[in-house]
């Protein structure tokens, strides 16, 4: 554990959010290089970290013998190809979400990880929020009984990120224009998949999905108001992605998952929309800032009952009433360091897990099979919508293993 992993950040703007996480891991990882197309972005990095190397060419960065691993914080639709390049060049890979957006690239990524023998991890930071890790702990201890239903959703108005100042489309705008499905699923689905033990020994597997999308109105309304009728994006038929998407997933053990995706509707953020139902309890995540996560168990850990004073009507309890017993060990150990980073501490835990998996030579917590399975909701949901919202089977990337 004496060696420090020499890490390069690829995509300097999003990657900058991980600066505090890297500083917290200074005994095990060191920032060596940054790659970005913008000289202004690179200048900002060098002002803060004058000792690093900078690159505008990804290919040249991969040729450097002074880099052990890359963190891909680049546009989503090139994550898979860049990860494969890095693995083939002998670099470990931490990739921002989603990992892949086609089934073909998923198989190629699996092959590259297998052939290289290197570590690949998808940086799904929502798996590491305090609440989600605590619920994972409780679910694996069967505190909810047998799980039958889960709900999750990513509801986040990002229309201001779809365009540049002149009204032309950013990469986010282009993919919203071109695809219609549940095209950013892993923030929502990753934690639920971990609660259910998807693809894990003794756990469950995704079986099939069906996706139904609403009409598209919010994007064109926004562009009309900000850039006028002469902008093509102000026309509803310019956009493929419906405003709101709902995907129903059935697992092989009969659990039903409801996944909502909406990055276009005008409303406050609700990026931590989760729920869980079992035969002996339920969980409900906060719906707005300042609200406690809620839990109901038929019998709490003291043996009491949560049926209220009259004994007839179930009553929600704050999840934090259970923190002494069910707080995840990672949060007990590293809460101070985690809370100094982004995404509710998730950025720290992602980086910590990736670095540890390399130094300890073990499989990362979110490995390539998790990455391709969770990410496959993108192409499979697009397929379902295009076929009139018909059910589509999941791909068995593990080939029955």
C-alpha positions in Angstrom: 0.0 0.0 0.0 3.0 2.3 -0.1 2.7 3.0 -3.9 0.6 6.0 -4.9 -1.6 5.7 -8.0 -0.7 8.3 -10.6 -4.0 9.6 -11.9 -4.9 11.7 -15.0 -8.1 13.6 -15.3 -9.6 13.6 -18.8 -12.2 16.3 -19.1 -11.1 19.2 -16.9 -14.4 20.9 -16.2 -16.3 18.0 -14.6 -13.1 16.5 -13.3 -12.4 19.6 -11.2 -15.2 18.6 -8.8 -13.0 15.6 -7.7 -10.1 17.8 -6.6 -11.0 17.7 -2.9 -11.5 13.9 -3.1 -8.0 13.5 -4.5 -6.5 15.7 -1.9 -8.2 13.6 0.8 -6.5 10.5 -0.7 -3.0 12.1 -1.0 -1.3 9.2 0.7 -2.6 6.7 -1.9 -3.1 8.8 -5.1 -1.6 11.7 -6.8 -2.8 13.9 -9.6 -0.3 13.7 -12.4 -1.9 15.1 -15.5 -5.0 16.7 -16.9 -6.3 16.5 -20.5 -8.8 19.0 -22.0 -9.4 20.7 -25.3 -9.6 24.1 -23.7 -6.4 25.9 -22.9 -8.3 28.1 -20.4 -9.5 25.0 -18.5 -5.9 23.6 -18.4 -4.6 26.9 -17.2 -7.0 26.8 -14.3 -5.7 23.4 -13.3 -2.1 24.4 -13.5 -2.6 27.4 -11.3 -3.9 25.1 -8.6 -1.6 22.2 -9.3 1.6 23.7 -10.9 3.4 20.3 -10.9 1.0 18.5 -13.2 1.4 17.8 -16.9 -1.3 19.0 -19.3 -2.5 17.6 -22.6 -4.9 18.6 -25.3 -4.5 15.2 -27.0 -5.9 12.1 -25.3 -3.8 9.8 -27.4 -0.6 11.6 -26.3 -1.7 11.4 -22.7 -2.1 7.6 -23.0 1.4 7.3 -24.3 2.8 8.8 -21.0 4.7 6.3 -18.8 4.0 8.5 -15.8 0.3 7.7 -15.6 -1.2 4.6 -14.0 -4.9 5.4 -14.3 -7.3 7.8 -16.0 -10.6 9.3 -14.8 -12.9 10.0 -17.7 -15.0 13.0 -17.1 -15.8 13.6 -20.8 -19.1 13.7 -22.8 -21.2 10.6 -22.1 -21.3 9.1 -25.5 -17.5 8.7 -25.8 -17.0 7.1 -22.4 -16.8 3.5 -23.8 -14.4 4.2 -26.7 -12.1 6.2 -24.4 -12.2 3.6 -21.7 -11.3 0.9 -24.3 -8.4 3.0 -25.6 -7.0 3.5 -22.1 -7.3 -0.2 -21.1 -5.5 -1.1 -24.3 -2.8 1.4 -23.5 -2.2 -0.2 -20.1 -4.1 2.3 -17.9 -6.7 1.6 -15.2 -10.0 3.4 -15.9 -12.5 5.2 -13.7 -15.4 6.3 -16.0 -18.1 8.8 -15.4 -21.6 7.6 -16.0 -23.0 6.1 -18.1 -20.4 3.5 -19.0 -21.7 2.6 -22.5 -24.7 3.6 -24.6 -24.7 0.6 -27.1 -24.8 -3.1 -26.5 -21.9 -3.5 -29.0 -19.7 -1.2 -27.0 -20.6 -3.0 -23.8 -19.2 -6.3 -25.2 -16.1 -4.5 -26.4 -15.6 -2.9 -23.0 -16.0 -6.3 -21.2 -13.4 -7.8 -23.6 -10.9 -4.9 -23.0 -11.2 -5.3 -19.3 -10.7 -9.0 -19.4 -7.8 -9.0 -21.9 -6.0 -6.1 -20.1 -6.3 -7.5 -16.6 -6.7 -3.9 -15.4 -9.3 -2.3 -13.1 -12.4 -0.6 -14.6 -14.9 1.1 -12.4 -17.9 3.3 -13.2 -18.1 6.4 -11.0 -21.7 6.0 -9.9 -21.6 8.4 -6.9 -25.3 8.0 -6.0 -24.4 4.5 -4.7 -22.4 6.2 -2.0 -24.8 8.8 -0.5 -25.3 8.3 3.2 -28.9 7.3 2.9 -28.4 4.9 0.0 -25.5 3.1 1.8 -27.5 2.8 5.0 -30.5 1.3 3.1 -28.1 -1.1 1.3 -26.9 -2.3 4.7 -30.5 -2.8 6.0 -31.7 -4.5 2.8 -28.8 -7.0 2.8 -29.7 -7.8 6.5 -33.3 -8.5 5.4 -34.7 -5.7 7.6 -37.4 -5.1 4.9 -38.2 -8.7 4.6 -38.4 -10.0 1.1 -38.2 -7.0 -1.3 -41.0 -6.8 -3.9 -40.8 -3.3 -5.3 -38.5 -0.4 -5.7 -38.8 3.0 -7.3 -36.2 5.4 -8.4 -35.9 8.6 -10.5 -33.7 11.3 -11.7 -35.7 14.5 -12.0 -33.4 17.4 -12.8 -34.1 20.3 -15.2 -30.9 20.6 -17.2 -32.2 22.6 -20.1 -29.7 25.3 -19.4 -26.9 22.7 -20.2 -28.3 21.9 -23.6 -26.9 24.9 -25.4 -24.1 27.3 -25.8 -24.5 31.1 -25.6 -25.5 31.3 -29.3 -28.2 28.7 -29.0 -26.3 25.9 -30.6 -26.5 22.5 -28.9 -23.9 21.1 -26.5 -23.3 17.4 -26.4 -26.1 17.0 -23.9 -28.4 18.9 -26.3 -27.5 16.7 -29.2 -28.2 13.4 -27.4 -31.5 14.7 -26.1 -32.3 15.7 -29.7 -31.3 12.3 -31.1 -32.5 9.6 -28.6 -35.8 8.9 -26.9 -35.7 6.5 -23.9 -34.4 6.4 -20.4 -31.0 7.7 -21.5 -29.4 8.5 -18.1 -30.4 5.7 -15.9 -27.5 4.8 -13.5 -27.9 7.5 -10.9 -31.3 6.1 -10.2 -30.8 2.4 -10.9 -27.3 1.9 -9.4 -28.3 2.1 -5.7 -31.4 -0.1 -6.3 -29.3 -2.7 -8.1 -27.0 -2.8 -5.2 -29.9 -3.1 -2.7 -31.2 -6.1 -4.7 -27.8 -7.7 -5.3 -28.1 -7.6 -9.1 -25.5 -9.8 -10.7 -24.1 -10.8 -7.4 -23.9 -14.3 -5.8 -27.1 -15.0 -4.1 -28.7 -11.9 -5.5 -31.0 -11.2 -8.5 -30.8 -10.3 -12.2 -32.7 -7.9 -14.4 -35.0 -9.8 -16.7 -36.9 -7.4 -19.0 -38.1 -3.8 -19.3 -40.7 -1.7 -21.0 -40.4 2.1 -21.4 -43.2 4.6 -22.0 -42.3 8.2 -22.8 -44.4 11.4 -22.8 -44.5 13.9 -25.7 -41.8 16.4 -26.1 -42.7 20.0 -25.1 -40.4 21.4 -22.5 -37.3 21.7 -24.7 -38.9 23.6 -27.5 -40.7 25.9 -25.1 -37.4 26.7 -23.4 -35.6 27.4 -26.7 -38.5 29.5 -28.0 -38.4 31.7 -24.9 -34.6 32.1 -24.9 -33.6 32.1 -28.6 -36.8 32.8 -30.6 -38.7 31.0 -33.3 -35.9 31.1 -35.8 -33.9 28.6 -33.7 -34.6 25.1 -35.0 -34.7 23.8 -31.4 -37.8 25.9 -30.7 -39.8 23.4 -32.8 -41.2 20.4 -30.9 -40.4 18.0 -33.8 -36.7 18.9 -33.4 -36.5 16.8 -30.2 -36.8 13.1 -29.9 -36.6 12.8 -26.1 -40.0 13.0 -24.4 -40.2 15.3 -21.4 -40.8 12.4 -19.0 -39.8 8.7 -19.3 -41.0 5.8 -17.2 -39.3 2.4 -17.4 -40.7 -0.7 -15.6 -38.1 -3.4 -14.9 -38.9 -6.9 -13.8 -36.2 -9.0 -12.2 -35.9 -12.7 -12.4 -37.0 -13.0 -8.8 -40.1 -11.0 -9.5 -39.2 -7.6 -8.1 -40.8 -4.7 -9.9 -38.7 -1.5 -10.4 -40.2 1.8 -11.5 -37.5 4.1 -13.0 -38.4 7.7 -13.9 -36.1 9.9 -16.0 -36.9 13.6 -16.6 -34.3 16.2 -17.2 -36.5 18.6 -19.2 -39.6 19.5 -17.2 -39.7 22.8 -15.4 -39.6 22.1 -11.6 -37.2 22.0 -8.7 -34.5 19.3 -8.5 -35.4 15.9 -7.1 -32.3 13.9 -7.8 -32.6 11.4 -4.9 -36.0 9.9 -5.7 -36.0 6.4 -4.2 -38.4 4.0 -2.5 -38.3 0.4 -1.4 -41.0 -2.0 -0.4 -40.6 -5.4 1.3 -42.8 -7.8 3.1 -41.8 -6.3 6.4 -41.0 -2.7 5.8 -40.6 0.2 3.5 -38.3 3.2 2.7 -39.1 6.6 1.2 -36.4 9.1 0.3 -36.8 12.8 0.8 -38.8 14.6 -1.8 -37.4 18.1 -1.1 -34.5 19.7 0.7 -34.8 19.6 4.5 -37.1 16.6 4.6 -35.9 13.5 6.5 -35.7 10.1 4.7 -38.5 8.0 6.1 -38.7 4.3 7.0 -41.3 2.0 8.4 -40.5 -1.5 9.8 -43.1 -3.9 11.1 -40.8 -4.3 14.1 -37.9 -2.0 15.0 -34.6 -3.3 16.2 -35.7 -2.9 19.9 -38.6 -5.2 19.3 -41.3 -2.5 19.4 -44.1 -1.9 16.9 -44.5 1.1 14.6 -48.3 1.0 14.3 -48.8 4.3 16.2 -50.5 5.0 19.5 -53.8 3.5 18.6 -52.1 0.4 17.2 -53.9 0.5 13.9 -52.3 3.0 11.5 -48.6 2.6 10.5 -46.5 5.7 11.0 -43.3 6.7 9.2 -40.1 7.1 11.3 -37.0 9.1 10.4 -34.3 6.9 9.0 -31.8 8.7 11.3 -33.4 7.0 14.3 -31.6 3.9 13.1 -28.2 5.4 12.4 -26.5 3.9 15.5 -27.1 0.4 14.3 -27.3 0.7 10.5 -24.9 3.5 9.5 -22.6 2.1 6.9 -19.0 1.5 8.2 -17.6 3.6 5.4 -19.6 6.6 6.6 -18.6 6.0 10.2 -14.9 6.0 9.1 -14.8 8.7 6.4 -17.8 11.0 6.9 -15.6 14.1 7.5 -13.5 13.6 4.3 -16.6 12.6 2.3 -18.7 15.7 3.2 -15.9 18.0 1.9 -16.5 16.7 -1.6 -19.4 16.8 -4.0 -22.6 14.7 -4.6 -23.3 14.2 -0.9 -19.9 12.7 -0.3 -20.2 10.3 -3.2 -17.3 11.8 -5.1 -14.9 10.9 -2.3 -16.1 7.3 -1.9 -16.0 6.7 -5.7 -12.3 7.8 -5.8 -11.5 6.0 -2.6 -12.9 2.7 -3.9 -11.2 3.0 -7.3 -7.8 3.7 -5.8 -8.2 0.9 -3.2 -9.2 -1.6 -5.8 -6.0 -1.0 -7.6 -3.7 -1.0 -4.6 -5.4 -4.1 -3.1 -5.7 -5.8 -6.5 -9.4 -6.7 -6.2 -12.6 -6.1 -8.1 -14.1 -2.6 -7.7 -17.5 -2.3 -6.1 -19.0 -1.1 -9.4 -17.2 -3.3 -11.9 -17.6 -3.6 -15.7 -20.5 -6.0 -15.5 -22.4 -3.5 -13.2 -21.5 -0.7 -15.6 -22.8 -2.4 -18.8 -25.9 -3.9 -17.1 -27.1 -0.6 -15.6 -26.1 1.4 -18.6 -27.9 -1.0 -21.0 -31.2 0.6 -20.0 -30.2 3.4 -22.4 -30.2 1.3 -25.6 -32.9 -1.2 -24.5 -35.3 1.6 -23.5 -34.8 3.4 -26.8 -35.6 0.1 -28.5 -38.7 -0.4 -26.4 -40.0 3.1 -27.1 -39.3 2.8 -30.9 -41.3 -0.4 -31.0 -44.3 1.1 -29.4 -43.3 0.5 -25.8 -43.0 -3.3 -26.1 -41.1 -5.4 -23.5 -37.4 -5.9 -24.2 -35.2 -8.6 -22.6 -32.0 -7.6 -20.8 -28.7 -8.9 -22.2 -26.9 -11.6 -20.2 -23.4 -10.1 -20.1 -22.3 -12.6 -17.5 -23.4 -15.5 -19.8 -25.1 -17.3 -17.0 -22.2 -17.1 -14.6 
